């Protein structure tokens, strides 16, 4: 009975999907050794998940494997060229005069500045200018509102004094 509750608890599913915590993984591994029914249920779940994954799989476009192999071979070739150049340039067996010929490795550095399309440049400038205009208007109307409130307050005081 207890093992059926554990099987139905969802512990196996989290383990099979790879989202179980370390504590849950250890519990699954110990239950797998201890209970054959748990081991069978876990193997069936793993098989079902594998079938589901295979049925939902999408074939990669033709030539993808060849492209990947080509890129890997190109990277390996470049690494070999760099390694042989490095070894031959800094070998200690050669006379020191040959090492005086300095060679530099070209390094491309990317700019840390943001590049913006020229059309967007004018949009950003327009937004900036409009922001300043709206700020000036907001300050102007705030001051006007404050002045009007003071005038209303003075008029109320004046009306109270005239009514007495």
Number of C-alpha atoms within 10 A of each C-alpha: 5 6 12 11 9 14 17 10 11 10 17 23 17 14 20 16 10 10 12 16 11 10 8 15 18 13 13 21 12 11 16 17 10 11 11 11 14 19 18 12 15 20 15 12 15 17 12 12 15 13 12 11 11 10 9 9 9 8 6 8 7 8 9 10 11 10 11 11 12 12 12 12 12 12 12 12 12 12 12 12 12 13 12 11 11 11 11 13 16 12 11 10 7 11 9 11 7 10 14 9 9 7 8 6 6 6 6 6 6 6 7 6 6 5 8 9 7 8 8 10 11 11 11 12 11 12 11 12 12 12 12 12 12 12 11 12 12 12 12 12 11 12 12 12 12 12 12 12 12 12 12 12 12 12 12 12 11 11 11 10 9 8 6 5
